[in-house]
Amino acid sequence: MATNERFWEQLPRMDRKERAKQFIPFSPLRGYEELLRAKEREVEAQANFPSPNPESHP
């Protein structure tokens, strides 16, 4: 384990602000969550209204 300990000793200490940036939520697809929410509302709205022709749906 001596080699592992030396490895960590050689690394420079990271500033707290820089370290905190690693844990900021990351969203690679901008607008994707909003798109999903809009689709969810659309599906819920369709589920709340019965079909005008009950014979067309089982």
C-alpha positions in Angstrom: 0.0 0.0 0.0 3.0 2.3 0.2 2.8 3.1 -3.5 -0.9 4.1 -3.2 -0.1 6.4 -0.3 2.7 8.1 -2.2 0.4 8.6 -5.2 -2.1 10.6 -3.1 0.7 12.6 -1.4 1.9 13.7 -4.9 -1.4 15.1 -5.9 -2.0 18.9 -5.3 -4.8 19.7 -2.9 -8.0 20.7 -4.7 -9.7 24.0 -3.7 -13.2 23.4 -2.1 -15.0 25.4 -4.8 -13.3 23.4 -7.5 -14.2 20.1 -5.8 -17.8 21.2 -5.3 -18.1 21.8 -9.1 -17.8 18.1 -9.6 -21.1 17.5 -7.8 -23.2 20.1 -9.6 -26.1 18.4 -11.5 -25.2 17.9 -15.1 -27.7 17.8 -18.0 -26.1 17.0 -21.3 -29.4 17.3 -23.2 -30.8 20.8 -22.7 -34.5 21.0 -22.9 -35.0 17.2 -22.7 -36.7 17.3 -19.3 -39.1 20.0 -20.3 -39.9 18.0 -23.4 -40.6 14.9 -21.3 -42.9 17.0 -18.9 -44.9 18.3 -21.9 -45.4 14.8 -23.3 -46.4 13.6 -19.8 -49.0 16.3 -19.6 -50.3 15.4 -23.1 -50.6 11.7 -22.2 -52.4 12.6 -18.9 -54.8 14.9 -20.7 -55.7 12.1 -23.2 -56.2 9.6 -20.4 -58.6 12.0 -18.6 -60.9 12.2 -21.6 -62.9 9.1 -22.7 -62.9 8.1 -26.3 -65.8 9.6 -28.3 -66.5 6.1 -29.8 -66.2 3.4 -27.1 -66.4 0.6 -29.8 -63.1 1.8 -31.4 -61.1 1.0 -28.2 -61.2 -2.3 -26.4 
